[in-house]
Amino acid sequence: MTPATAGAAQRRKIRVLIAKVGLDGHDVGARVVARGLLDAGMEVIYTGLRRTTEDVVRAAIEEDVDWIGVSILSGAHQVLLPKLRRLLDEAEAGDIRIIAGGIIPQEDIPALCENGVSQVFLSGTSIAEIVDYLMRESAPQSKDMT
């Protein structure tokens, strides 16, 4: 990688796919988060309502995203989020990370994180907190030169 291409890679905008998986038909929160991420300078793709996990994985790979943000209000998070992680891994897209938000009981969060969800944002989380997390976690890791 030349210095010019290395600089371009570092300037690449964070790409986030916002998804509504399953039968959940309420997307106001997902659209608010998508708009907030756009306003923060990220590239955002929104899948729309009632997508399958397979649809989301296909779109994430096609769009070359860094993150999938899933909004779940239906209570199906314990099934859908681990399945999404498994499908990403099977598609050799393990570098795509998952965040989730919506109505998720706090007691379910440790199991979700053990099954491949990077972070869960509960109802009431500010857009700034989500943006800060994505920027921090997407920053290139510096190598120790000693």
C-alpha positions in Angstrom: 0.0 0.0 0.0 1.4 3.3 -1.0 1.2 6.3 1.3 -1.4 7.8 -1.0 -3.7 4.7 -0.9 -3.0 4.4 2.9 -4.2 7.9 3.4 -7.3 7.3 1.3 -8.1 4.1 3.3 -7.9 6.1 6.5 -10.2 8.8 5.2 -12.9 6.3 4.1 -16.2 7.1 5.7 -17.7 4.7 8.2 -20.4 2.7 6.4 -23.4 1.5 8.4 -26.3 -0.6 7.3 -29.4 0.1 9.5 -31.7 -2.9 9.5 -35.1 -3.9 10.7 -35.1 -7.7 10.9 -38.2 -9.9 11.3 -41.8 -8.9 11.7 -41.2 -5.7 13.6 -43.1 -2.9 11.8 -42.0 0.2 13.7 -39.0 2.0 12.3 -39.0 5.5 13.6 -36.1 4.9 15.9 -34.1 3.3 13.1 -34.7 6.2 10.9 -33.7 8.7 13.6 -30.4 6.8 14.2 -29.8 6.6 10.4 -30.3 10.4 10.1 -28.0 11.1 13.0 -25.3 8.9 11.6 -25.6 10.7 8.2 -25.4 14.0 10.0 -22.2 12.8 11.6 -20.6 12.2 8.2 -21.1 8.4 8.0 -22.5 6.6 4.9 -25.8 5.0 5.8 -27.9 2.4 4.0 -31.3 1.6 5.3 -32.9 -1.7 4.5 -36.5 -0.9 5.3 -38.9 -3.0 7.3 -39.4 -6.7 7.6 -36.1 -8.0 6.2 -34.7 -11.5 6.8 -31.3 -12.0 8.2 -30.3 -13.4 4.9 -31.4 -10.1 3.2 -29.4 -8.1 5.7 -26.2 -10.1 5.2 -26.5 -9.9 1.4 -27.0 -6.2 1.5 -24.2 -5.7 4.0 -21.7 -7.5 1.8 -22.9 -5.9 -1.4 -22.7 -2.4 0.2 -19.3 -3.2 1.8 -20.3 -1.9 5.2 -18.3 -1.8 8.4 -21.3 -2.1 10.7 -24.8 -3.4 10.8 -27.1 -1.6 13.2 -30.2 -3.6 14.0 -33.2 -2.1 15.6 -35.4 -4.6 17.4 -38.6 -4.0 19.2 -40.2 -7.4 18.7 -38.4 -9.4 21.4 -36.8 -11.7 18.8 -33.3 -10.4 19.5 -32.0 -13.6 21.1 -32.7 -15.5 17.9 -32.1 -13.0 15.2 -28.9 -11.3 16.3 -26.9 -14.6 16.8 -28.2 -15.9 13.5 -27.1 -12.7 11.8 -23.6 -13.1 13.3 -23.5 -16.7 12.2 -24.5 -15.9 8.6 -21.9 -13.2 8.4 -19.2 -15.5 9.5 -20.4 -18.2 7.1 -20.3 -15.7 4.3 -16.7 -14.9 5.2 -17.8 -11.4 6.3 -16.7 -11.7 9.9 -15.1 -8.2 9.8 -18.6 -6.7 9.6 -19.6 -5.8 13.2 -23.1 -5.7 14.7 -24.6 -3.1 17.0 -28.2 -3.4 18.2 -30.8 -1.1 19.8 -34.4 -1.0 20.7 -36.3 -2.9 23.4 -33.8 -5.3 24.7 -33.8 -6.3 28.4 -30.5 -5.6 30.2 -30.2 -9.2 31.3 -30.1 -10.3 27.7 -27.1 -8.1 26.7 -24.3 -10.4 28.0 -25.5 -13.3 25.9 -25.9 -11.1 22.9 -22.3 -9.9 23.3 -21.1 -13.4 23.7 -22.8 -14.2 20.4 -21.2 -11.6 18.3 -23.0 -8.3 19.0 -20.4 -5.6 19.6 -22.6 -3.2 21.6 -26.3 -2.8 22.6 -27.8 0.7 22.8 -30.9 0.8 25.0 -33.9 3.0 24.4 -33.0 6.6 25.3 -29.3 6.4 24.1 -28.3 9.6 22.5 -27.2 9.7 18.9 -24.0 11.3 20.0 -23.2 8.3 22.1 -23.8 6.0 19.2 -21.6 8.2 16.9 -18.8 8.3 19.5 -18.9 4.5 19.8 -18.8 3.9 16.1 -16.0 6.4 15.5 -13.9 5.1 18.4 -14.3 1.5 17.4 -13.8 2.2 13.7 -10.6 4.1 14.2 -7.5 2.4 12.8 -5.4 0.8 15.6 -1.9 2.2 15.9 0.9 -0.3 15.9 3.5 -0.2 18.6 6.7 0.7 16.9 9.1 -0.1 19.8 
